[in-house]
Amino acid sequence: LTDIVMPGIDGVELVRRARELHPSLPAVLTSGYPAEFLAGSAGLPFVADLLQKPFSAQELVHRVATAVRERA
């Protein structure tokens, strides 16, 4: 689970680098920015789930569990 917009390295690049080492690594990206904005500026689409802020604890648990099951 990582935010997309972070200082130094964005979440998309973080997941790309992590998957170079562990190709089956599940990932959920989160952001408060609209998906349309992210598609242009952050390099989405990407093989990861996007969880828009704000989200509930239940939604977070569901999305992380789904990502883990799908990449297992």
N, C-alpha and C positions, 0 to 999 in steps of 0.2 A: 504494500500500500504506500503510495507516494503522491504528493501533490505534483501537479504539472509545473507550476510556476514557483521556482525556488532560486535563490541566489547561487551563482557559480555553475550549476549544472541543472538543467530542467529535468523533470520526471521522465519524459520520453527518452532522453539520452541515458538517464540512469538505468532504466529498464533495458534499453538496448545493450548497454555495457554489461549489465548483470547477466543477460541471456547469452552473451558471448561465452561466459564461463559456465552457465547453467541453462541450457536451451529450454528446458521444460519448466522453468521458474514461472509460477503464476504471478500475475500482476493486476492490480486495480489502481487506476489513476484517478485522482480527485481534483476538482477545481471549482471555483466559484465563477469562472468565466464561461460565457456561452460556448457550446460545442462548435458553432459556426466560426467563432473567433479563433478557437484553438486549432481547428482544421487548417487554417491558413498560417497562423503564427507559430504554433508549437510542433507542427509536423504530423498531426493526426490526419488521416486514419492510421491506426496502429493496432497491433494484435494485443490489445489489453482492454479491459473493461473501464469505462469512464463513469464515475460516480459524481454527479453534480452536487455541489453544496447548495443549500444545507441538506443534510440527510440525517435520518434517524439511526439510532444504534442498531435497530432491527434490520434496516436496509444495509448497513455496513456489514453486519454479520452474514446476511444472506449473500451479498455480492462477493465477499471474501471466500465464503464456503463454496460458492459456485465456481469461482476462479480456480480454487484448489482442486476441486473434483474434475474440472475440464482439462487441467494440465497434468493430472496424475497418470 
